[in-house]
Amino acid sequence: MAYTRTTAKKLLTAAELEVFDAARAAEIKKMTKPQLRSKLERSRKLRDKYRDLFRRQRLALRTEVGSKAGTKGNANERTRQKEEIMAEVVAKFEERIAQIELDEDMEFAEASEGKGMADASAQH
């Protein structure tokens, strides 16, 4: 499920919301590769933080409620949602970095082809 900014704003802190906003289409296209890598690293740390917290909460609830699933209503639903939001953000940054690298590879290939043709015509 793709989260909207309104939903994310209700769940995330200001710093986390800044990372979420950076992954939006208009913002992500403005970033350089090093900026994207920095945001990707930050978003991965946040995703991992909430994933681990969710697991710890679920284990703690298991003993409290006696349920193997470790669920008790919506006790740790917000944590699960935060982890999902950050997982989406990570995916967006990874996708953008992959696209930039693909574009760079294509530019390199085109430049190599052009140079190869220029070298071949210079030899004749």
OpenMM code with the backbone's topology and positions (N, CA, C; nanometers):
from openmm import Vec3, app, unit

residues = "MET ALA TYR THR ARG THR THR ALA LYS LYS LEU LEU THR ALA ALA GLU LEU GLU VAL PHE ASP ALA ALA ARG ALA ALA GLU ILE LYS LYS MET THR LYS PRO GLN LEU ARG SER LYS LEU GLU ARG SER ARG LYS LEU ARG ASP LYS TYR ARG ASP LEU PHE ARG ARG GLN ARG LEU ALA LEU ARG THR GLU VAL GLY SER LYS ALA GLY THR LYS GLY ASN ALA ASN GLU ARG THR ARG GLN LYS GLU GLU ILE MET ALA GLU VAL VAL ALA LYS PHE GLU GLU ARG ILE ALA GLN ILE GLU LEU ASP GLU ASP MET GLU PHE ALA GLU ALA SER GLU GLY LYS GLY MET ALA ASP ALA SER ALA GLN HIS".split()
positions = [
    Vec3(0.0839, -0.1179, 0.0000),
    Vec3(0.0000, 0.0000, 0.0000),
    Vec3(0.0881, 0.1239, 0.0000),
    Vec3(0.0668, 0.2101, -0.0936),
    Vec3(0.1431, 0.3345, -0.0984),
    Vec3(0.0844, 0.4328, 0.0030),
    Vec3(0.1697, 0.4855, 0.0849),
    Vec3(0.1252, 0.5790, 0.1886),
    Vec3(0.1270, 0.7214, 0.1351),
    Vec3(0.0268, 0.7975, 0.1733),
    Vec3(0.0207, 0.9385, 0.1357),
    Vec3(0.0972, 1.0201, 0.2388),
    Vec3(0.1269, 1.1431, 0.2035),
    Vec3(0.1984, 1.2297, 0.2966),
    Vec3(0.1147, 1.2554, 0.4219),
    Vec3(-0.0157, 1.2672, 0.4058),
    Vec3(-0.1047, 1.2920, 0.5199),
    Vec3(-0.0965, 1.1769, 0.6194),
    Vec3(-0.1003, 1.0554, 0.5690),
    Vec3(-0.0907, 0.9381, 0.6560),
    Vec3(0.0464, 0.9317, 0.7202),
    Vec3(0.1496, 0.9545, 0.6410),
    Vec3(0.2862, 0.9486, 0.6920),
    Vec3(0.3091, 1.0556, 0.7986),
    Vec3(0.2516, 1.1729, 0.7793),
    Vec3(0.2703, 1.2833, 0.8746),
    Vec3(0.2147, 1.2476, 1.0120),
    Vec3(0.1084, 1.1680, 1.0140),
    Vec3(0.0481, 1.1265, 1.1411),
    Vec3(0.1366, 1.0270, 1.2155),
    Vec3(0.2199, 0.9546, 1.1422),
    Vec3(0.2989, 0.8472, 1.2022),
    Vec3(0.4444, 0.8831, 1.2288),
    Vec3(0.5028, 0.9653, 1.1428),
    Vec3(0.6470, 0.9888, 1.1468),
    Vec3(0.6848, 1.1148, 1.2232),
    Vec3(0.8089, 1.1149, 1.2720),
    Vec3(0.8639, 1.2348, 1.3332),
    Vec3(0.9006, 1.3334, 1.2217),
    Vec3(0.9378, 1.4539, 1.2578),
    Vec3(0.9739, 1.5556, 1.1584),
    Vec3(1.0938, 1.5105, 1.0742),
    Vec3(1.1946, 1.4525, 1.1383),
    Vec3(1.3135, 1.4065, 1.0659),
    Vec3(1.2791, 1.2910, 0.9723),
    Vec3(1.1933, 1.2011, 1.0175),
    Vec3(1.1524, 1.0884, 0.9341),
    Vec3(1.0660, 1.1362, 0.8178),
    Vec3(0.9827, 1.2352, 0.8436),
    Vec3(0.8973, 1.2906, 0.7390),
    Vec3(0.9826, 1.3580, 0.6304),
    Vec3(1.0937, 1.4158, 0.6714),
    Vec3(1.1857, 1.4782, 0.5755),
    Vec3(1.2411, 1.3728, 0.4786),
    Vec3(1.2741, 1.2558, 0.5303),
    Vec3(1.3228, 1.1463, 0.4456),
    Vec3(1.2102, 1.0995, 0.3528),
    Vec3(1.0898, 1.0888, 0.4076),
    Vec3(0.9732, 1.0488, 0.3276),
    Vec3(0.9515, 1.1485, 0.2134),
    Vec3(0.9569, 1.2779, 0.2459),
    Vec3(0.9361, 1.3820, 0.1445),
    Vec3(1.0439, 1.3786, 0.0362),
    Vec3(1.1660, 1.3463, 0.0752),
    Vec3(1.2763, 1.3406, -0.0214),
    Vec3(1.2538, 1.2300, -0.1246),
    Vec3(1.1749, 1.1303, -0.0897),
    Vec3(1.1490, 1.0185, -0.1806),
    Vec3(1.0327, 1.0448, -0.2748),
    Vec3(0.9701, 1.1597, -0.2611),
    Vec3(0.8586, 1.1924, -0.3508),
    Vec3(0.9138, 1.2231, -0.4898),
    Vec3(0.8316, 1.2004, -0.5909),
    Vec3(0.8755, 1.2071, -0.7315),
    Vec3(0.9491, 1.3361, -0.7674),
    Vec3(0.8937, 1.4497, -0.7307),
    Vec3(0.9553, 1.5769, -0.7690),
    Vec3(1.0906, 1.5965, -0.7006),
    Vec3(1.0997, 1.5580, -0.5749),
    Vec3(1.2225, 1.5786, -0.4987),
    Vec3(1.3327, 1.4801, -0.5378),
    Vec3(1.2942, 1.3562, -0.5589),
    Vec3(1.3938, 1.2518, -0.5840),
    Vec3(1.4671, 1.2759, -0.7158),
    Vec3(1.4010, 1.3377, -0.8117),
    Vec3(1.4631, 1.3632, -0.9418),
    Vec3(1.5663, 1.4754, -0.9358),
    Vec3(1.5602, 1.5591, -0.8332),
    Vec3(1.6533, 1.6709, -0.8186),
    Vec3(1.7850, 1.6277, -0.7551),
    Vec3(1.7869, 1.5110, -0.6920),
    Vec3(1.9032, 1.4697, -0.6134),
    Vec3(2.0125, 1.4074, -0.6985),
    Vec3(2.1347, 1.4301, -0.6522),
    Vec3(2.2504, 1.3680, -0.7153),
    Vec3(2.2657, 1.2262, -0.6595),
    Vec3(2.3498, 1.1498, -0.7232),
    Vec3(2.3715, 1.0123, -0.6782),
    Vec3(2.4243, 1.0057, -0.5339),
    Vec3(2.5213, 1.0871, -0.4951),
    Vec3(2.5670, 1.0836, -0.3548),
    Vec3(2.4559, 1.1229, -0.2556),
    Vec3(2.3738, 1.2197, -0.2928),
    Vec3(2.2620, 1.2583, -0.2058),
    Vec3(2.1640, 1.1426, -0.1913),
    Vec3(2.1377, 1.0760, -0.3017),
    Vec3(2.0463, 0.9611, -0.2986),
    Vec3(2.1022, 0.8495, -0.2105),
    Vec3(2.2313, 0.8236, -0.2228),
    Vec3(2.2924, 0.7187, -0.1407),
    Vec3(2.2831, 0.7524, 0.0082),
    Vec3(2.3008, 0.8785, 0.0411),
    Vec3(2.2897, 0.9223, 0.1798),
    Vec3(2.1470, 0.9018, 0.2330),
    Vec3(2.0498, 0.9434, 0.1537),
    Vec3(1.9092, 0.9261, 0.1937),
    Vec3(1.8720, 0.7782, 0.2000),
    Vec3(1.9264, 0.6990, 0.1089),
    Vec3(1.9003, 0.5555, 0.1092),
    Vec3(1.9530, 0.4927, 0.2376),
    Vec3(2.0732, 0.5306, 0.2758),
    Vec3(2.1322, 0.4772, 0.3987),
    Vec3(2.0467, 0.5139, 0.5204),
    Vec3(2.0040, 0.6382, 0.5252),
    Vec3(1.9204, 0.6841, 0.6374),
    Vec3(1.7866, 0.6098, 0.6392),
    Vec3(1.7244, 0.5947, 0.5250),
    Vec3(1.5945, 0.5279, 0.5195),
    Vec3(1.6074, 0.3797, 0.5539),
    Vec3(1.7183, 0.3167, 0.5156),
    Vec3(1.7396, 0.1762, 0.5534),
    Vec3(1.7524, 0.1619, 0.7045),
    Vec3(1.8253, 0.2547, 0.7657),
    Vec3(1.8405, 0.2498, 0.9120),
    Vec3(1.7046, 0.2648, 0.9805),
    Vec3(1.6227, 0.3558, 0.9302),
    Vec3(1.4903, 0.3746, 0.9890),
    Vec3(1.4023, 0.2518, 0.9679),
    Vec3(1.4074, 0.1952, 0.8473),
    Vec3(1.3287, 0.0742, 0.8187),
    Vec3(1.3701, -0.0383, 0.9130),
    Vec3(1.5008, -0.0576, 0.9260),
    Vec3(1.5509, -0.1648, 1.0125),
    Vec3(1.5135, -0.1393, 1.1582),
    Vec3(1.5201, -0.0149, 1.2003),
    Vec3(1.4834, 0.0218, 1.3369),
    Vec3(1.3388, -0.0179, 1.3666),
    Vec3(1.2483, 0.0176, 1.2772),
    Vec3(1.1075, -0.0121, 1.3011),
    Vec3(1.0751, -0.1599, 1.2822),
    Vec3(1.1456, -0.2260, 1.1924),
    Vec3(1.1257, -0.3706, 1.1762),
    Vec3(1.1672, -0.4436, 1.3038),
    Vec3(1.2830, -0.4068, 1.3576),
    Vec3(1.3319, -0.4699, 1.4797),
    Vec3(1.2428, -0.4370, 1.5993),
    Vec3(1.1992, -0.3119, 1.6069),
    Vec3(1.1106, -0.2718, 1.7160),
    Vec3(0.9790, -0.3483, 1.7095),
    Vec3(0.9254, -0.3643, 1.5898),
    Vec3(0.8005, -0.4382, 1.5727),
    Vec3(0.8174, -0.5819, 1.6210),
    Vec3(0.9284, -0.6439, 1.5843),
    Vec3(0.9543, -0.7820, 1.6289),
    Vec3(0.9651, -0.7903, 1.7804),
    Vec3(1.0368, -0.6968, 1.8402),
    Vec3(1.0501, -0.6973, 1.9868),
    Vec3(0.9144, -0.6770, 2.0536),
    Vec3(0.8348, -0.5860, 1.9993),
    Vec3(0.7022, -0.5620, 2.0562),
    Vec3(0.6148, -0.6866, 2.0438),
    Vec3(0.6218, -0.7508, 1.9280),
    Vec3(0.5405, -0.8705, 1.9062),
    Vec3(0.5819, -0.9812, 2.0024),
    Vec3(0.7114, -0.9987, 2.0242),
    Vec3(0.7585, -1.1001, 2.1185),
    Vec3(0.7146, -1.0677, 2.2609),
    Vec3(0.7203, -0.9401, 2.2955),
    Vec3(0.6771, -0.9002, 2.4297),
    Vec3(0.5277, -0.9245, 2.4474),
    Vec3(0.4513, -0.9001, 2.3439),
    Vec3(0.3065, -0.9207, 2.3523),
    Vec3(0.2705, -1.0693, 2.3576),
    Vec3(0.3535, -1.1535, 2.2997),
    Vec3(0.3266, -1.2984, 2.3042),
    Vec3(0.3113, -1.3465, 2.4473),
    Vec3(0.4057, -1.3074, 2.5299),
    Vec3(0.4004, -1.3527, 2.6686),
    Vec3(0.2828, -1.2888, 2.7419),
    Vec3(0.2503, -1.1658, 2.7072),
    Vec3(0.1411, -1.0941, 2.7746),
    Vec3(0.0043, -1.1520, 2.7402),
    Vec3(-0.0189, -1.1809, 2.6121),
    Vec3(-0.1519, -1.2251, 2.5698),
    Vec3(-0.1611, -1.3757, 2.5500),
    Vec3(-0.0473, -1.4443, 2.5497),
    Vec3(-0.0493, -1.5888, 2.5316),
    Vec3(-0.0781, -1.6319, 2.3896),
    Vec3(-0.0732, -1.5397, 2.2964),
    Vec3(-0.0974, -1.5693, 2.1553),
    Vec3(0.0361, -1.5883, 2.0848),
    Vec3(0.0474, -1.6942, 2.0070),
    Vec3(0.1726, -1.7189, 1.9366),
    Vec3(0.2039, -1.6088, 1.8364),
    Vec3(0.0990, -1.5508, 1.7780),
    Vec3(0.1193, -1.4432, 1.6818),
    Vec3(0.1662, -1.3153, 1.7503),
    Vec3(0.1405, -1.3043, 1.8782),
    Vec3(0.1842, -1.1864, 1.9520),
    Vec3(0.1051, -1.0623, 1.9173),
    Vec3(-0.0207, -1.0817, 1.8845),
    Vec3(-0.1030, -0.9658, 1.8497),
    Vec3(-0.2074, -0.9413, 1.9567),
    Vec3(-0.2354, -0.8170, 1.9752),
    Vec3(-0.3364, -0.7759, 2.0726),
    Vec3(-0.3979, -0.6483, 2.0180),
    Vec3(-0.5007, -0.6643, 1.9387),
    Vec3(-0.5626, -0.5466, 1.8799),
    Vec3(-0.4641, -0.4731, 1.7917),
    Vec3(-0.4522, -0.3448, 1.8135),
    Vec3(-0.3615, -0.2610, 1.7347),
    Vec3(-0.2418, -0.2155, 1.8168),
    Vec3(-0.1997, -0.2969, 1.9100),
    Vec3(-0.0946, -0.2577, 2.0031),
    Vec3(0.0322, -0.2089, 1.9349),
    Vec3(0.0754, -0.2757, 1.8316),
    Vec3(0.1984, -0.2325, 1.7643),
    Vec3(0.1749, -0.2055, 1.6155),
    Vec3(0.0541, -0.1698, 1.5802),
    Vec3(0.0177, -0.1422, 1.4412),
    Vec3(0.0938, -0.0205, 1.3861),
    Vec3(0.1092, 0.0822, 1.4671),
    Vec3(0.1805, 0.2023, 1.4216),
    Vec3(0.3250, 0.1702, 1.3848),
    Vec3(0.3885, 0.0864, 1.4635),
    Vec3(0.5269, 0.0483, 1.4343),
    Vec3(0.5339, -0.0277, 1.3029),
    Vec3(0.4389, -0.1187, 1.2791),
    Vec3(0.4359, -0.1942, 1.1540),
    Vec3(0.4168, -0.0989, 1.0355),
    Vec3(0.3294, 0.0005, 1.0518),
    Vec3(0.3059, 0.0968, 0.9446),
    Vec3(0.4306, 0.1805, 0.9164),
    Vec3(0.5009, 0.2205, 1.0211),
    Vec3(0.6240, 0.2974, 1.0020),
    Vec3(0.7271, 0.2154, 0.9249),
    Vec3(0.7370, 0.0871, 0.9579),
    Vec3(0.8302, -0.0003, 0.8875),
    Vec3(0.7911, -0.0112, 0.7402),
    Vec3(0.6625, -0.0219, 0.7113),
    Vec3(0.6158, -0.0289, 0.5728),
    Vec3(0.6453, 0.0994, 0.4964),
    Vec3(0.6238, 0.2124, 0.5611),
    Vec3(0.6521, 0.3413, 0.4974),
    Vec3(0.7998, 0.3506, 0.4610),
    Vec3(0.8858, 0.3164, 0.5558),
    Vec3(1.0298, 0.3258, 0.5302),
    Vec3(1.0742, 0.2234, 0.4260),
    Vec3(1.0099, 0.1079, 0.4212),
    Vec3(1.0425, 0.0084, 0.3178),
    Vec3(1.0075, 0.0638, 0.1796),
    Vec3(0.8964, 0.1346, 0.1693),
    Vec3(0.8590, 0.1984, 0.0422),
    Vec3(0.9611, 0.3042, 0.0023),
    Vec3(1.0045, 0.3830, 0.0996),
    Vec3(1.1019, 0.4890, 0.0736),
    Vec3(1.2341, 0.4276, 0.0258),
    Vec3(1.2777, 0.3212, 0.0920),
    Vec3(1.4003, 0.2518, 0.0514),
    Vec3(1.3882, 0.2054, -0.0939),
    Vec3(1.2756, 0.1461, -0.1271),
    Vec3(1.2539, 0.0966, -0.2636),
    Vec3(1.2605, 0.2104, -0.3653),
    Vec3(1.2033, 0.3253, -0.3312),
    Vec3(1.2054, 0.4396, -0.4227),
    Vec3(1.3481, 0.4895, -0.4456),
    Vec3(1.4265, 0.5002, -0.3378),
    Vec3(1.5650, 0.5457, -0.3525),
    Vec3(1.6470, 0.4448, -0.4325),
    Vec3(1.6290, 0.3159, -0.4039),
    Vec3(1.7026, 0.2131, -0.4780),
    Vec3(1.6669, 0.2160, -0.6262),
    Vec3(1.5390, 0.2341, -0.6556),
    Vec3(1.4936, 0.2403, -0.7945),
    Vec3(1.5541, 0.3597, -0.8670),
    Vec3(1.5580, 0.4746, -0.8007),
    Vec3(1.6133, 0.5954, -0.8619),
    Vec3(1.7638, 0.5805, -0.8862),
    Vec3(1.8359, 0.5247, -0.7899),
    Vec3(1.9794, 0.5039, -0.8066),
    Vec3(2.0041, 0.4078, -0.9234),
    Vec3(1.9252, 0.3021, -0.9311),
    Vec3(1.9394, 0.2067, -1.0412),
    Vec3(1.9147, 0.2750, -1.1756),
    Vec3(1.8170, 0.3643, -1.1811),
    Vec3(1.7867, 0.4359, -1.3054),
    Vec3(1.9026, 0.5282, -1.3446),
    Vec3(1.9575, 0.5976, -1.2465),
    Vec3(2.0718, 0.6860, -1.2743),
    Vec3(2.1896, 0.6039, -1.3260),
    Vec3(2.2166, 0.4897, -1.2631),
    Vec3(2.3280, 0.4062, -1.3058),
    Vec3(2.3047, 0.3499, -1.4463),
    Vec3(2.1809, 0.3152, -1.4769),
    Vec3(2.1477, 0.2677, -1.6116),
    Vec3(2.1715, 0.3785, -1.7147),
    Vec3(2.1275, 0.4999, -1.6815),
    Vec3(2.1501, 0.6140, -1.7709),
    Vec3(2.2997, 0.6387, -1.7914),
    Vec3(2.3773, 0.6297, -1.6831),
    Vec3(2.5217, 0.6493, -1.6936),
    Vec3(2.5851, 0.5432, -1.7820),
    Vec3(2.5401, 0.4190, -1.7658),
    Vec3(2.5928, 0.3093, -1.8482),
    Vec3(2.5613, 0.3322, -1.9954),
    Vec3(2.4396, 0.3777, -2.0240),
    Vec3(2.4007, 0.4037, -2.1622),
    Vec3(2.4830, 0.5177, -2.2215),
    Vec3(2.5061, 0.6241, -2.1423),
    Vec3(2.5868, 0.7361, -2.1888),
    Vec3(2.7300, 0.6906, -2.2167),
    Vec3(2.7830, 0.6066, -2.1290),
    Vec3(2.9185, 0.5554, -2.1471),
    Vec3(2.9270, 0.4714, -2.2731),
    Vec3(2.8264, 0.3861, -2.2940),
    Vec3(2.8253, 0.3011, -2.4134),
    Vec3(2.8173, 0.3855, -2.5398),
    Vec3(2.7336, 0.4885, -2.5379),
    Vec3(2.7207, 0.5765, -2.6544),
    Vec3(2.8514, 0.6517, -2.6792),
    Vec3(2.9134, 0.6974, -2.5732),
    Vec3(3.0399, 0.7694, -2.5878),
    Vec3(3.1486, 0.6764, -2.6408),
    Vec3(3.1481, 0.5524, -2.5946),
    Vec3(3.2466, 0.4545, -2.6411),
    Vec3(3.2250, 0.4218, -2.7878),
    Vec3(3.0996, 0.4084, -2.8285),
    Vec3(3.0678, 0.3804, -2.9688),
    Vec3(3.1139, 0.4954, -3.0575),
    Vec3(3.0841, 0.6164, -3.0150),
    Vec3(3.1233, 0.7348, -3.0921),
    Vec3(3.2734, 0.7458, -3.1041),
    Vec3(3.3446, 0.7166, -2.9970),
    Vec3(3.4900, 0.7228, -2.9983),
    Vec3(3.5461, 0.6139, -3.0875),
    Vec3(3.4862, 0.4950, -3.0817),
    Vec3(3.5318, 0.3836, -3.1645),
    Vec3(3.5145, 0.4159, -3.3117),
    Vec3(3.4057, 0.4794, -3.3487),
    Vec3(3.3808, 0.5156, -3.4879),
    Vec3(3.4782, 0.6247, -3.5323),
    Vec3(3.5063, 0.7185, -3.4435),
    Vec3(3.5986, 0.8265, -3.4771),
    Vec3(3.7393, 0.7702, -3.4969),
    Vec3(3.7786, 0.6747, -3.4110),
    Vec3(3.9086, 0.6130, -3.4229),
    Vec3(3.9205, 0.5325, -3.5529),
    Vec3(3.8136, 0.4637, -3.5888),
    Vec3(3.8144, 0.3822, -3.7093),
    Vec3(3.8240, 0.4702, -3.8347),
    Vec3(3.7528, 0.5809, -3.8364),
    Vec3(3.7585, 0.6686, -3.9529),
    Vec3(3.8919, 0.7427, -3.9614),
    Vec3(3.9553, 0.7663, -3.8507),
    Vec3(4.0852, 0.8324, -3.8495),
    Vec3(4.1944, 0.7415, -3.9059),
    Vec3(4.1747, 0.6113, -3.8906),
    Vec3(4.2747, 0.5155, -3.9388),
    Vec3(4.2673, 0.4989, -4.0903),
    Vec3(4.1528, 0.5307, -4.1525),
    Vec3(4.1380, 0.5109, -4.2970),
    Vec3(4.1865, 0.6270, -4.3716),
] * unit.nanometer
topology = app.Topology()
chain = topology.addChain("A")
for resn in residues:
    res = topology.addResidue(resn, chain)
    for name in ("N", "CA", "C"):
        topology.addAtom(name, app.Element.getBySymbol(name[0]), res)
